[in-house]
Amino acid sequence: MVVAEQVKENDRKTLQDFLINYQNEKYFTDVIKLPGARFVKASMDDYQPIIDLSKLINER
């Protein structure tokens, strides 16, 4: 999940902590459709392969 830049750092941390610790198995099974799934913290480095692929596709 991406949080807008203008969100205060304290609010951003609260949201991150909530999502990373969210353990509602029914939600992940019924909504995400992936039993056992969980939210994890990600950095821009985690997205770099997707960013690179998108740039490559859009160069054509």
N, CA and C of each residue as an Amber inpcrd file, in Angstrom:
protein
   180
   0.8470000  -1.1670000   0.0000000   0.0000000   0.0000000   0.0000000
   0.8960000   1.2350000   0.0000000   0.5360000   2.1820000  -0.8050000
   1.2650000   3.4340000  -0.8610000   0.4770000   4.4820000  -0.0990000
   1.1830000   5.2710000   0.6880000   0.5460000   6.3350000   1.4720000
   1.0090000   7.6690000   0.9090000   0.0870000   8.5840000   0.7290000
   0.4050000   9.8920000   0.1610000   1.5060000  10.5890000   0.9500000
   2.3320000  11.3360000   0.2260000   3.4600000  12.0240000   0.8540000
   3.0340000  12.9960000   1.9390000   1.8720000  13.6100000   1.7820000
   1.4510000  14.6270000   2.7490000   0.9300000  14.0390000   4.0630000
   0.8340000  12.7240000   4.1580000   0.4170000  12.0920000   5.4070000
   1.5560000  12.2290000   6.4160000   1.2170000  12.6760000   7.5980000
   2.2260000  12.8650000   8.6480000   2.9240000  11.5500000   8.9590000
   4.2120000  11.6440000   9.2670000   5.0310000  10.4570000   9.5220000
   4.4510000   9.5900000  10.6370000   3.9390000  10.2160000  11.6850000
   3.3480000   9.4580000  12.7880000   2.1260000   8.6690000  12.3190000
   1.2940000   9.2890000  11.4810000   0.1140000   8.5970000  10.9470000
   0.5230000   7.4790000   9.9990000   1.5520000   7.7360000   9.2080000
   2.0690000   6.7150000   8.2910000   2.5490000   5.4920000   9.0740000
   3.2830000   5.7370000  10.1680000   3.7940000   4.6550000  11.0140000
   2.6460000   3.8720000  11.6460000   1.6200000   4.5800000  12.1080000
   0.4540000   3.9210000  12.7040000  -0.2200000   3.0100000  11.6920000
  -0.3890000   3.4960000  10.4690000  -1.0190000   2.6960000   9.4160000
  -0.1550000   1.4840000   9.0630000   1.1440000   1.7040000   8.9200000
   2.0540000   0.5870000   8.6310000   1.9840000  -0.4770000   9.7210000
   2.0700000  -0.0610000  10.9510000   2.0290000  -1.0160000  12.0680000
   0.7260000  -1.7990000  12.0690000  -0.3880000  -1.1130000  11.8190000
  -1.6830000  -1.7980000  11.7850000  -1.6950000  -2.8670000  10.6970000
  -1.2910000  -2.4870000   9.4790000  -1.3540000  -3.4300000   8.3640000
  -0.3930000  -4.5950000   8.5390000   0.8220000  -4.3160000   8.9670000
   1.8080000  -5.3860000   9.1260000   1.3800000  -6.3850000  10.2060000
   0.6510000  -5.9150000  11.1890000   0.2140000  -6.7960000  12.2820000
  -1.2060000  -7.3340000  12.1000000  -1.8410000  -7.0210000  10.9780000
  -3.2230000  -7.4530000  10.7230000  -3.2610000  -8.9670000  10.5410000
  -4.0800000  -9.6490000  11.3050000  -4.0990000 -11.1120000  11.3050000
  -5.4710000 -11.7180000  11.0160000  -6.3580000 -10.9920000  10.3340000
  -7.7100000 -11.4790000  10.0670000  -7.6860000 -12.4700000   8.8990000
  -7.5810000 -13.7400000   9.2200000  -7.4690000 -14.7770000   8.1900000
  -8.6580000 -14.7650000   7.2360000  -9.8440000 -14.4950000   7.7400000
 -11.0390000 -14.4550000   6.8820000 -10.8970000 -13.3680000   5.8150000
 -10.3560000 -12.2200000   6.1780000 -10.1330000 -11.1390000   5.2060000
  -9.1880000 -11.5980000   4.1020000  -8.0640000 -12.1870000   4.4750000
  -7.0910000 -12.6040000   3.4680000  -7.6460000 -13.7150000   2.5800000
  -8.4370000 -14.5920000   3.1450000  -9.0210000 -15.6800000   2.3700000
 -10.1440000 -15.1790000   1.4640000 -11.0450000 -14.3630000   2.0090000
 -12.2220000 -13.9360000   1.2550000 -11.9800000 -12.7500000   0.3270000
 -11.1650000 -11.8060000   0.7430000 -10.9620000 -10.5850000  -0.0420000
  -9.7100000 -10.6770000  -0.9090000  -8.6040000 -11.0320000  -0.3170000
  -7.3460000 -11.1400000  -1.0560000  -7.3060000 -12.4460000  -1.8560000
  -8.1100000 -13.4110000  -1.4310000  -8.2040000 -14.7250000  -2.0950000
  -6.9070000 -15.5170000  -1.9950000  -6.2060000 -15.3290000  -0.8760000
  -4.9520000 -16.0410000  -0.6860000  -4.7890000 -16.3940000   0.7850000
  -5.2920000 -17.5650000   1.1780000  -5.1570000 -17.9640000   2.5770000
  -3.6980000 -17.9310000   3.0150000  -3.4700000 -17.4300000   4.2030000
  -2.1210000 -17.3600000   4.7310000  -1.3570000 -16.1060000   4.3180000
  -1.9390000 -15.2950000   3.4380000  -1.2690000 -14.0610000   3.0010000
  -1.2070000 -13.0750000   4.1600000  -0.2690000 -12.1620000   4.0800000
  -0.1440000 -11.0930000   5.0720000   0.4270000  -9.8670000   4.3820000
   0.2140000  -8.7120000   4.9790000   0.8500000  -7.4940000   4.5100000
   2.2870000  -7.4840000   5.0110000   3.1950000  -7.0200000   4.1800000
   4.5930000  -6.9120000   4.5730000   5.0980000  -5.5210000   4.2030000
   6.1070000  -5.0680000   4.9250000   6.6940000  -3.7770000   4.6220000
   7.5710000  -3.9320000   3.3760000   7.4530000  -2.9820000   2.4600000
   8.2350000  -3.0150000   1.2280000   8.9200000  -1.6680000   1.0210000
  10.0270000  -1.7080000   0.3180000  10.7450000  -0.4760000  -0.0050000
  10.6970000  -0.2750000  -1.5150000  11.1560000   0.8720000  -1.9810000
  11.2170000   1.1130000  -3.4200000  12.1260000   0.1000000  -4.1080000
  13.1470000  -0.3770000  -3.4040000  14.0270000  -1.3980000  -3.9850000
  13.2580000  -2.6700000  -4.3330000  12.2470000  -2.9880000  -3.5340000
  11.4320000  -4.1740000  -3.8060000  10.6570000  -4.0310000  -5.1170000
  10.3340000  -2.8030000  -5.4830000   9.5530000  -2.5370000  -6.6940000
  10.4200000  -2.2880000  -7.9240000  11.7310000  -2.1850000  -7.7540000
  12.6060000  -1.8090000  -8.8640000  12.4820000  -2.7260000 -10.0740000
  12.4080000  -4.0450000  -9.9270000  12.2470000  -4.8910000 -11.1210000
  10.9660000  -4.5680000 -11.8970000   9.9040000  -4.2480000 -11.2010000
   8.6470000  -3.9060000 -11.8670000   8.7730000  -2.5530000 -12.5660000
   9.4320000  -1.6020000 -11.9080000   9.6540000  -0.2880000 -12.5060000
  10.4860000  -0.4340000 -13.7780000  11.5490000  -1.2320000 -13.6940000
  12.4060000  -1.4520000 -14.8630000  11.6390000  -2.1060000 -16.0060000
  10.8310000  -3.0990000 -15.7010000  10.0310000  -3.7730000 -16.7180000
   9.0380000  -2.8120000 -17.3560000   8.4000000  -2.0030000 -16.5540000
   7.4480000  -1.0190000 -17.0690000   8.1300000  -0.0410000 -18.0240000
   9.3260000   0.4200000 -17.6540000  10.0720000   1.3320000 -18.5280000
  10.4180000   0.6490000 -19.8490000  10.8250000  -0.6010000 -19.7680000
  11.1790000  -1.3530000 -20.9590000   9.9810000  -1.5220000 -21.8780000
   8.8490000  -1.8720000 -21.3330000   7.6300000  -2.0660000 -22.1220000
   7.1870000  -0.7500000 -22.7640000   7.2860000   0.3270000 -22.0150000
   6.7890000   1.6120000 -22.5000000   7.7670000   2.3240000 -23.4510000
   8.9870000   1.7950000 -23.6100000   9.9300000   2.3670000 -24.5510000
   9.5470000   2.0570000 -25.9850000   8.7610000   1.0470000 -26.1810000
   8.3970000   0.6010000 -27.5500000   7.3260000   1.4600000 -28.1330000
